[in-house]
Amino acid sequence: MLDNYTKFQIAVWGSVLAHEFFYFLICLPGFVFQFIPYMQKYKIQQDRPETWTGQWKCFKILMFNHFCIQLPLIMGTHYFTEYFNIPFDWETMPRWFVILAQCFGCAVIEDTWHYFLHRLLHHKRIYKYIHKTHHEFLAPFGMQAEYAHPLETIILGTGFFIGIIVFCNHVILLYAWLVCRLIETIDVHSGYDIPLNPLHFLPFYAGARYHDFHHMNFTGNYASTFTWWDKLFATDSQYNSYKEKMQKQKDTVEKKME
């Protein structure tokens, strides 16, 4: 790549292309699921199907956010790599397990930032001006993961870059962390609780059902990836009560069937 492109092109345009490609690629399964009757049993809010109007509106806002808000932020990564002399070469690229550990560290940092800033955006004096946009869809779908007010894109998106500043010792982390973050945020917004989801093997992973409740309930379950901050501050109490209620209803139905 260094033989054919400048470091600016790799860091900026490479990141933009990777973001667009992987964002819509990861969204694709959830988009296809709405046309497969068999998959509807895994949809969490079955009474709120996706609509073409909603998806088209979401796509237009996404394009604005991606190219008018996120692109200038991504351009800053070039100056970051130049200022800290971040290497681009193959020889100094970390081993895969080091990159994976760095991505986990980025996820912990981003999740912490997201929990407290997301909770702040739900404050009654702020909510209607910024975060209300993201909650226009009571039943989230994958593409809606980055559907937000421009200010929210900047505020919550800042958490993505903090981990890079802390851990980045090679440009490969920009791409690796980008893909990891997209997989996570699109999964929790997918609206489908798919069995055998490999992400569920992550300790304390929140998942789609956890975040789906946040869109139904508007309060609680503020974390983006993990559940520990919600557990620590008891902001998952309504979700736990809801799970118990659903489990009792399920047990009652099963007993009647017997």
Order of alpha helices (4+ residues) and beta strands (2+ residues): alpha-alpha-alpha-alpha-alpha-alpha-alpha-alpha-alpha
